[in-house]
Amino acid sequence: MEAAFKADLTAVLVAVHPAPDGRGVLPVVLTLADGALPAGPLAPEHRSLQAGLRSWVEHTTRHPLGHVEQLYTFADRDRTREGGGDPVRAISISYLALTRTTPEETGWVDWYAHFPWEDQRGEAGRRLLAALSARLDAWCREAPDALRETRLKRVSGAFSAGDWQDELVLQRYELLFEAGLVPEAGGALFEPAGRPMPRDHRRILATGIARLRAKIKYRPVFFELLPERFTFLELQDTVEALSGVRLHKPNFRRLIAQQNLIEDTGQISADRPGRPAKLLRFRREILEARAIAGTKLPLLPTR
């Protein structure tokens, strides 16, 4: 019997919230009550897929979207089954969208709850990475001779703490899936495996995180997540939260200044926790006046 088809739009909707301890920020994603990413049907009246996504998300969440881009079309066989019956070829056209929200709004989850090993800003994330690397090394060495070397190279390239590449989020998740170290793979629950998601939504989320981490190295889309006025510390905290690594502060400040991306508002952050600091604003007109090409943020881990 041929599988039925259905299609929807799936949104990886990203914002940032202040961390509960008051230090830094958390990158958060919007999820539904069952832990899935928001998804909605294609509608005939939508003139384009992106217009459909904006209309649907803004109507259902009341959040105006900033940067939006298509991620990938997920259409693997048997992504889901309708009511446990016949297989359905469920096609999901996924999008990454950035917005602003407040910690009081429900449904937002720290994305590191799903990918705790991706947060390399502190010792906890590094310990998780070491534990996973050890499990993956055993998985490689248990492989037949023909596969062992290939697996070792893949694991070394994706999980090397000494040459950490923050944008390889999907490659790391897929290796963990292959090794049976995440619940979605049907294997035994491994402590650092992170919070699972329904169907293949954690794979979709990994794709979105990877895209955003790659994007912020050459285009300043992180400004879409900040308030209209912000301190330099809030700016750096946001970029660090998204990338999952600590930045070299002088280099980061120098690069932002060289790009002429921000300006002083002449105001002070009297209502923020900590010492008062200058309030800045993003010079959006700079992007409108010229295309910024080759902007490289100094994502330098301080380890």
Secondary structure, DSSP 8 states (H G I E B T S, - for coil): ---EEEEEEEEEEEEEEE-TTSSSEEEEEE--TTS---EEE--TT-SSHHHHHHHHHHHHH-----SEEEEEEE--TTSEEGGGSSEEEEEEEEEEEE----TTSTTEEEGGGT-GGG--SSHHHHHHHHHHHHHHHHHHHTS-HHHHHHHHHHHHHHH-STT--TT-HHHHHHHHHHTT-SGGGTS---GGG----STTHHHHHHHHHHHHHHHTTTS-GGGGGS-SSB-HHHHHHHHHHHHTS---HHHHHHHHHHTT-EEEEEEE-TTSSSS--EEEEE-HHHHHHS---S---------
